[in-house]
Amino acid sequence: VCVLDFDLEAPGLHLKFPDSKTRLKSVNKGIVDYVYDFSNNGILQNNVKDYSIEINISKNEKPISLIPAGNTETDDYWKKLSSINWYDLIYENPDGLAFFLHLKETIKKDIKPDFLLIDSRTGISEMSGITLSLLADEIVIFAANNMENLSGANRIIKSISNPENDILGTKPNINFVLTR
């Protein structure tokens, strides 16, 4: 299993595992650094393992590969995140979409996961659009049982289902989960 923290403005997957305080110290770079290298410096990395950390959940299981957002304890993370022009990267850069498809293929090649789980930003934005439209084969939408969450989930499902937003010509399966 590979877990990608693409909730870049509120990252925290690295804190969800045992020994998270130690794990935070082992995060040197993550997906923000990977995207920044391409969008701001034109560098296309061919190895995503340098941006991931291994997490041993139990002695009997294979470790989980986590691609964190980055080292959120540093000013450098927030500077890089704020300097990425997502609109230009996705809509203006002729290689922008190919970059994200390359990322997905690089994860498959380097980490070889059976499953790639992506924690995406809530709502509709360029960042969540990347994860939903380009990286996901299947989408799980979690929503609390209140009007705000149900209305937001409904908007996301309509957006995903709209043929005008179908970038790759395939629609991912959508799973809706009502949660607390």
Disulfide bonds with the S-S distance in Angstrom:
none
